[in-house]
Amino acid sequence: MEKKDFEAWLDNISIAFLSLTDLQKNETLDHLISLSGAVQLRHLSNNLEILLKRDFLKLLPLELSFYLLKWLDPQTLLTCCLVSKQWNKVISACTEVWQTACKNLGWQIDDSVQDPLHWKKVYLKAILRMKQLKDHEAFETSSLIGHSARVYALYYKDGLLCTGSDDLSAKLWDVSTGQCIYGIQTHTCAAVKFDEQKLVTGSFDNTVACWEWSSGAKTQHFRGHTGAVFSVDYNDELDILVSGSADFTVKVWALSTGTCLNTLTGHTEWVTKVVLQKCKVKSLMHSPGDYILLSADKYEIKIWPIGREINCKCLRTLSVSEDRSISLQPRLHFDGKYIVCSSALGLYQWDFASYNILRVIKPPDFSNVSLLGFGEIFALLFDNRYLYIMDLRTEKLISRWPLPEYRKSKRGSSFLAGEMSWLNGLNGQNDTGLVFATSMPDHSIHLVLWKEDG
């Protein structure tokens, strides 16, 4: 049949076919298929596959596509991104899906970021970091060497680590480079705290001293305790320094003059920790913005109101056992809303507004585990063998890192956490720098640092 005649015949057949009912069309197709040979059937098979495919992400409105994609898990979505460029573009722009996936991994979400392709990239970074944590590959170690006697006091702030030693010196280190920035002659240090200008030290000689970094000069000496000073804290705005001692007391000092303003009594054991912090919640006893002092001994945590007024009475005493049979660990967390401390019974969290115990977390073999840091998402813990990260939403340990053999210090705070913001949720920026530091018997300081995630 000539092409012209064939085209005319095909037009007539097409018009007649369209006029048939669905049943008649099906019967016509069945008859034509029965008359077809192998070449025609193969042609029909190949074209039917193409005709029957429908790319629903192309055909559906974008909002409906996003709704359907929300029901898929992130790993399936990543596989779907490989289907085509169009699928990858649509799936990558599904902001809510990727934000939710990041939150589930313990990642902080910045809602101000408008780039629709941003959150898939964040998720890929998050899942890599969480895999490293799970596989115990997220950290690396290094050492600081420079003291000639055991280091008993450590304090960390903004990438700088201060160390106080029995060699009658204190040193300030840049953690990222391992270089000593300042080294000054002091007394024996049981506690240290510093800022840009000054260093405050609590000593085994029963005194507290303030030193100037630039010159190494002692600018103030606080005398009055009759036992070693294990913990110090201060606030320049209030011009107040507080100290906890082996004489069972807490002293409040004028930071600028060295005058003792008040001696707080009531502890019956060594006061191993003092924390001066702004309150962030309202209760019958305090309002947001009030300064609060926490002091802890072996069995109790005492809460004191403090400010420009000198005299204050204990607001409340917290403990984990009425008969004082269970002791507290000397590391105490207080962020203005919650008080957290560990004991042989587990990790205790108190609501600061009501002083009620919110929960007791009991991971396996908690009797030997101590608290280092506590946030909204994660907690940092350690024992004689490992550093642990706990997901506080599930109360499960999600990572651990081996620690070197060391003897526990019987005096001084020779363990500490480094950067703390990641405990409220990782964000791809705060998983850098120091994680943990501890002094070693050979007078060095062992550091655990975040490894670059690549």
C-alpha positions as CSV (number, residue, x, y, z in Angstrom):
1,M,0.0,0.0,0.0
2,E,1.3,3.4,-0.9
3,K,2.2,5.8,1.9
4,K,-0.6,8.2,0.9
5,D,-3.2,5.5,0.7
6,F,-2.0,4.0,4.0
7,E,-2.3,7.4,5.8
8,A,-5.8,7.8,4.5
9,W,-6.7,4.3,5.6
10,L,-5.2,4.9,9.0
11,D,-7.2,8.1,9.5
12,N,-10.4,6.3,8.6
13,I,-9.6,3.4,11.0
14,S,-8.7,5.9,13.8
15,I,-12.0,7.7,13.4
16,A,-14.0,4.5,13.5
17,F,-12.0,3.2,16.5
18,L,-12.7,6.3,18.5
19,S,-16.4,5.8,17.9
20,L,-16.4,2.4,19.5
21,T,-17.3,1.6,23.1
22,D,-14.6,0.5,25.6
23,L,-15.7,-3.1,25.2
24,Q,-15.5,-2.9,21.4
25,K,-12.1,-1.2,21.6
26,N,-10.8,-4.1,23.7
27,E,-12.2,-6.7,21.3
28,T,-10.6,-4.9,18.4
29,L,-7.2,-4.8,20.1
30,D,-7.5,-8.5,21.0
31,H,-8.2,-9.4,17.4
32,L,-5.3,-7.2,16.1
33,I,-2.9,-8.8,18.7
34,S,-3.9,-12.3,17.6
35,L,-3.0,-11.3,14.0
36,S,0.4,-9.9,15.0
37,G,3.7,-11.6,14.5
38,A,6.8,-11.6,16.7
39,V,8.1,-8.3,15.4
40,Q,4.8,-6.5,16.1
41,L,4.4,-8.1,19.6
42,R,8.0,-7.0,20.6
43,H,7.2,-3.5,19.4
44,L,4.0,-3.5,21.4
45,S,5.7,-4.7,24.5
46,N,8.5,-2.0,24.4
47,N,6.0,0.8,23.8
48,L,3.5,-0.3,26.4
49,E,6.2,0.0,29.1
50,I,6.8,3.6,28.2
51,L,3.1,4.5,27.8
52,L,2.2,3.0,31.2
53,K,4.9,4.9,33.2
54,R,3.7,8.1,34.9
55,D,6.1,10.3,36.8
56,F,3.9,11.3,39.6
57,L,6.4,13.9,41.0
58,K,6.2,15.7,37.7
59,L,2.4,15.4,37.4
60,L,1.4,16.3,41.0
61,P,1.4,19.8,42.4
62,L,4.6,20.5,44.5
63,E,2.7,20.7,47.8
64,L,1.0,17.3,47.2
65,S,4.4,15.8,46.3
66,F,5.9,17.1,49.6
67,Y,3.0,15.6,51.5
68,L,3.5,12.2,50.0
69,L,7.3,12.4,50.5
70,K,6.8,13.0,54.3
71,W,5.8,9.4,54.7
72,L,9.1,8.0,53.4
73,D,12.1,7.6,55.7
74,P,15.3,9.6,54.9
75,Q,17.3,6.6,53.6
76,T,14.5,5.8,51.1
77,L,14.4,9.4,50.0
78,L,18.1,9.4,49.4
79,T,17.6,6.4,47.1
80,C,14.8,8.1,45.3
81,C,17.1,11.1,44.6
82,L,18.9,8.7,42.2
83,V,15.9,8.2,40.0
84,S,16.3,11.4,38.0
85,K,17.4,15.0,38.2
86,Q,13.8,16.1,38.6
87,W,13.2,13.7,41.5
88,N,16.5,14.9,43.1
89,K,15.4,18.5,42.8
90,V,12.0,18.0,44.2
91,I,13.1,15.7,47.1
92,S,16.0,18.0,48.0
93,A,13.6,20.9,48.3
94,C,11.4,19.1,50.7
95,T,12.5,21.2,53.7
96,E,10.2,19.9,56.3
97,V,11.2,16.3,55.7
98,W,14.9,17.0,56.0
99,Q,14.4,19.2,59.1
100,T,12.5,16.5,60.8
101,A,15.2,13.9,59.9
102,C,17.9,16.3,61.4
103,K,15.9,16.8,64.6
104,N,15.5,13.0,65.0
105,L,19.3,12.8,64.8
106,G,19.7,15.4,67.6
107,W,20.5,18.3,65.2
108,Q,19.7,21.9,65.9
109,I,17.3,23.5,63.4
110,D,17.7,27.2,62.3
111,D,14.3,28.1,60.8
112,S,15.6,31.3,59.4
113,V,17.5,29.5,56.7
114,Q,15.4,29.8,53.6
115,D,17.5,27.9,51.0
116,P,15.3,24.9,50.0
117,L,18.3,22.8,49.2
118,H,20.1,23.5,52.4
119,W,18.6,20.9,54.7
120,K,19.3,17.9,52.6
121,K,23.0,18.8,52.8
122,V,22.7,19.3,56.6
123,Y,21.1,15.9,56.9
124,L,23.9,14.2,54.9
125,K,26.4,15.9,57.3
126,A,24.4,14.9,60.3
127,I,24.1,11.3,59.4
128,L,27.8,11.1,58.7
129,R,28.6,12.6,62.2
130,M,26.2,10.3,63.9
131,K,27.6,7.3,62.1
132,Q,31.1,8.3,63.3
133,L,29.7,8.5,66.9
134,K,28.1,5.1,66.6
135,D,31.2,3.6,65.1
136,H,33.4,5.2,67.8
137,E,35.3,7.2,65.2
138,A,34.2,10.8,66.0
139,F,37.2,11.8,68.2
140,E,40.9,12.0,68.3
141,T,43.4,12.5,71.1
142,S,46.4,14.7,71.9
143,S,48.5,15.7,75.0
144,L,49.7,18.9,76.6
145,I,53.2,18.7,78.1
146,G,54.8,21.4,80.2
147,H,54.2,20.9,84.0
148,S,56.7,19.2,86.2
149,A,54.3,18.0,88.8
150,R,50.7,16.6,88.9
151,V,48.0,18.8,87.5
152,Y,45.0,19.1,89.9
153,A,43.0,22.0,88.5
154,L,41.5,22.4,85.0
155,Y,39.2,25.1,83.5
156,Y,38.1,25.5,79.9
157,K,36.7,28.5,78.0
158,D,36.5,29.6,74.4
159,G,39.3,27.3,73.1
160,L,41.6,27.9,76.0
161,L,42.5,25.5,78.8
162,C,43.9,26.6,82.1
163,T,45.9,24.1,84.2
164,G,47.0,24.5,87.8
165,S,49.7,22.2,89.2
166,D,51.6,21.1,92.3
167,D,54.7,22.6,90.6
168,L,53.4,26.0,91.9
169,S,52.4,27.3,88.4
170,A,49.3,27.8,86.3
171,K,49.4,27.7,82.5
172,L,47.0,28.8,79.8
173,W,47.0,26.7,76.6
174,D,45.5,27.1,73.1
175,V,43.8,23.7,72.7
176,S,43.8,23.9,68.9
177,T,47.6,24.3,68.6
178,G,48.7,22.8,71.9
179,Q,50.8,25.9,72.6
180,C,51.2,27.4,76.1
181,I,50.2,31.1,75.9
182,Y,50.9,32.2,79.5
183,G,52.7,30.6,82.4
184,I,52.7,32.2,85.8
185,Q,54.0,31.3,89.2
186,T,51.2,30.6,91.7
187,H,50.5,28.5,94.8
188,T,49.4,24.9,94.7
189,C,46.1,25.0,92.7
190,A,43.1,22.9,93.6
191,A,40.7,25.1,91.5
192,V,41.1,27.6,88.7
193,K,38.9,30.0,86.7
194,F,40.0,32.7,84.3
195,D,38.9,35.4,81.8
196,E,40.9,37.6,79.4
197,Q,42.6,39.6,82.1
198,K,42.8,37.5,85.2
199,L,43.1,34.1,86.8
200,V,41.5,33.1,90.1
201,T,42.9,30.2,91.9
202,G,41.8,28.2,94.9
203,S,44.6,26.5,96.8
204,F,45.5,23.7,99.1
205,D,47.1,26.4,101.3
206,N,43.6,27.5,102.3
207,T,43.6,30.7,100.3
208,V,42.2,32.1,97.1
209,A,44.2,34.4,94.9
210,C,43.7,36.6,91.8
211,W,46.5,37.0,89.3
212,E,47.1,39.2,86.2
213,W,47.9,37.2,83.1
214,S,50.0,39.8,81.4
215,S,52.4,40.4,84.3
216,G,51.9,37.3,86.4
217,A,51.4,39.6,89.4
218,K,49.1,38.7,92.3
219,T,46.4,41.4,92.5
220,Q,44.3,40.1,95.4
221,H,44.7,37.5,98.1
222,F,41.6,36.1,99.9
223,R,42.4,34.7,103.4
224,G,40.0,33.2,105.8
225,H,39.3,29.6,105.1
226,T,40.8,27.0,107.4
227,G,40.8,24.2,104.9
228,A,41.8,23.7,101.3
229,V,39.8,25.6,98.7
230,F,38.4,23.1,96.2
231,S,36.1,25.3,94.0
232,V,35.8,29.0,93.0
233,D,33.4,31.0,90.9
234,Y,33.1,34.8,90.4
235,N,31.0,37.4,88.7
236,D,32.5,40.8,87.7
237,E,29.1,42.5,87.4
238,L,28.3,41.7,91.1
239,D,31.9,42.1,92.2
240,I,31.5,38.8,94.0
241,L,33.7,35.8,94.4
242,V,32.6,32.6,96.0
243,S,34.7,29.7,97.3
244,G,34.0,26.2,98.7
245,S,36.4,24.7,101.2
246,A,37.4,21.6,103.2
247,D,36.4,23.6,106.3
248,F,32.8,22.8,105.4
249,T,32.0,26.5,104.5
250,V,31.3,28.7,101.5
251,K,32.7,32.2,101.6
252,V,31.4,35.2,99.7
253,W,34.1,37.8,98.9
254,A,34.2,41.2,97.4
255,L,36.2,40.4,94.2
256,S,37.9,43.9,93.9
257,T,38.9,44.3,97.5
258,G,39.4,40.7,98.9
259,T,37.0,41.5,101.8
260,C,35.0,38.5,103.1
261,L,31.3,39.5,102.9
262,N,29.7,36.4,104.4
263,T,30.5,32.9,105.5
264,L,27.7,30.4,104.6
265,T,27.5,27.4,107.0
266,G,25.4,24.3,107.1
267,H,27.6,21.8,105.2
268,T,28.9,18.8,107.2
269,E,31.4,17.6,104.6
270,W,34.0,19.2,102.3
271,V,32.4,21.7,99.9
272,T,33.8,20.4,96.6
273,K,31.8,22.6,94.1
274,V,30.3,26.1,94.0
275,V,28.4,27.5,91.0
276,L,27.2,31.1,90.6
277,Q,24.5,31.4,88.0
278,K,21.6,33.5,86.9
279,C,18.1,32.0,87.4
280,K,16.0,31.5,84.3
281,V,12.7,30.4,85.9
282,K,10.2,31.9,88.3
283,S,9.1,30.4,91.6
284,L,8.0,31.6,95.0
285,M,11.6,32.0,96.1
286,H,13.3,33.5,93.0
287,S,12.6,35.3,89.7
288,P,14.3,35.2,86.3
289,G,17.5,37.2,86.5
290,D,18.2,36.6,90.1
291,Y,21.7,35.3,90.9
292,I,21.8,31.9,92.6
293,L,24.6,30.1,94.4
294,L,24.8,26.3,94.5
295,S,27.2,24.6,96.8
296,A,27.7,20.8,96.9
297,D,29.4,18.4,99.3
298,K,29.6,14.6,99.4
299,Y,25.8,14.2,100.2
300,E,24.0,17.5,99.7
301,I,23.4,20.4,97.3
302,K,22.5,23.7,99.0
303,I,20.8,26.6,97.1
304,W,21.4,30.2,98.2
305,P,20.1,33.5,96.9
306,I,22.9,35.9,96.2
307,G,23.3,39.4,94.8
308,R,24.3,42.7,96.0
309,E,22.8,41.9,99.4
310,I,25.4,40.3,101.6
311,N,23.3,38.1,104.0
312,C,21.5,35.1,102.6
313,K,19.8,32.0,104.0
314,C,19.8,28.6,102.4
315,L,16.6,28.3,100.2
316,R,16.7,24.5,99.9
317,T,18.9,21.4,100.5
318,L,18.8,18.7,97.9
319,S,20.0,15.1,98.3
320,V,19.3,11.6,96.8
321,S,19.0,9.8,100.2
322,E,17.6,11.0,103.5
323,D,20.0,8.8,105.5
324,R,23.0,10.1,103.6
325,S,23.9,6.6,102.5
326,I,24.3,7.6,98.8
327,S,27.1,10.1,98.0
328,L,27.0,12.6,95.1
329,Q,29.7,13.0,92.4
330,P,31.6,16.3,92.7
331,R,30.6,17.5,89.3
332,L,27.4,19.6,89.3
333,H,25.4,21.0,86.3
334,F,23.2,24.1,86.7
335,D,22.0,26.1,83.8
336,G,19.4,28.3,85.5
337,K,16.5,25.9,84.8
338,Y,17.7,22.5,85.9
339,I,20.1,21.1,88.5
340,V,21.8,17.8,87.5
341,C,24.1,15.6,89.5
342,S,25.2,12.0,89.4
343,S,25.4,9.4,92.1
344,A,25.6,5.6,92.5
345,L,21.8,5.5,92.0
346,G,21.9,7.3,88.7
347,L,21.7,10.7,87.1
348,Y,19.4,13.0,89.0
349,Q,17.7,16.0,87.3
350,W,15.8,18.6,89.5
351,D,13.4,21.3,88.2
352,F,14.8,24.5,89.7
353,A,11.4,26.2,89.8
354,S,9.9,23.5,92.1
355,Y,12.9,21.7,93.3
356,N,11.2,18.4,92.4
357,I,13.1,15.5,90.9
358,L,12.1,15.4,87.2
359,R,13.8,12.1,86.4
360,V,16.4,9.6,87.4
361,I,18.4,8.2,84.6
362,K,20.0,4.7,85.2
363,P,22.1,3.5,82.3
364,P,23.8,0.1,82.8
365,D,26.5,-0.1,85.5
366,F,25.9,3.5,86.5
367,S,27.6,3.1,89.9
368,N,31.0,4.0,88.4
369,V,29.8,6.6,85.8
370,S,30.2,10.3,86.5
371,L,28.6,13.4,84.9
372,L,30.6,15.8,82.8
373,G,28.0,17.7,80.8
374,F,24.2,17.8,80.5
375,G,22.2,19.5,77.7
376,E,18.8,19.4,76.1
377,I,19.7,16.5,73.7
378,F,22.9,14.8,74.9
379,A,24.8,14.1,78.1
380,L,28.5,13.6,78.4
381,L,29.6,10.9,81.0
382,F,32.7,9.0,81.8
383,D,34.1,6.2,84.0
384,N,37.6,4.6,84.5
385,R,37.6,3.2,80.9
386,Y,35.4,5.2,78.6
387,L,33.9,8.6,77.7
388,Y,30.2,8.2,76.9
389,I,27.6,10.1,75.0
390,M,24.0,9.6,76.0
391,D,20.9,10.6,74.0
392,L,18.7,12.0,76.8
393,R,15.5,11.5,74.7
394,T,15.9,7.8,74.8
395,E,18.3,7.6,77.8
396,K,20.5,5.2,75.7
397,L,24.3,5.4,75.3
398,I,25.0,6.1,71.6
399,S,28.8,6.4,71.6
400,R,31.9,5.7,73.7
401,W,35.6,6.6,73.4
402,P,38.4,4.8,75.2
403,L,40.3,6.7,77.9
404,P,43.9,6.0,79.0
405,E,44.8,4.4,82.3
406,Y,45.0,6.9,85.0
407,R,44.8,7.1,88.8
408,K,41.9,9.0,90.2
409,S,42.9,12.3,91.8
410,K,41.9,12.4,95.5
411,R,42.0,16.1,95.5
412,G,41.2,18.8,92.9
413,S,39.0,18.8,89.8
414,S,41.3,17.0,87.4
415,F,38.6,16.1,84.8
416,L,36.4,18.4,82.8
417,A,34.3,18.7,79.7
418,G,35.3,21.1,76.9
419,E,32.8,22.7,74.5
420,M,29.3,22.3,75.8
421,S,26.9,23.9,73.2
422,W,26.6,20.6,71.2
423,L,24.9,19.0,74.1
424,N,21.8,21.0,73.2
425,G,22.0,19.6,69.7
426,L,24.7,19.4,67.1
427,N,24.5,21.9,64.2
428,G,27.5,21.1,62.0
429,Q,29.5,24.0,63.5
430,N,29.7,23.2,67.2
431,D,31.2,19.7,66.8
432,T,34.7,21.1,66.9
433,G,37.4,21.6,69.6
434,L,37.8,20.1,73.0
435,V,35.5,17.4,74.3
436,F,37.2,16.2,77.4
437,A,40.4,16.8,79.3
438,T,42.0,14.9,82.2
439,S,45.4,15.1,84.0
440,M,47.7,12.2,83.9
441,P,50.2,10.7,86.4
442,D,53.1,11.7,84.1
443,H,52.1,15.4,84.6
444,S,50.6,15.8,81.1
445,I,47.0,16.6,80.2
446,H,45.2,14.1,78.0
447,L,42.8,15.7,75.5
448,V,39.9,14.2,73.6
449,L,39.0,16.4,70.6
450,W,36.3,16.3,67.9
451,K,37.7,14.9,64.6
452,E,37.0,16.9,61.5
453,D,34.1,15.2,59.7
454,G,35.4,15.9,56.2
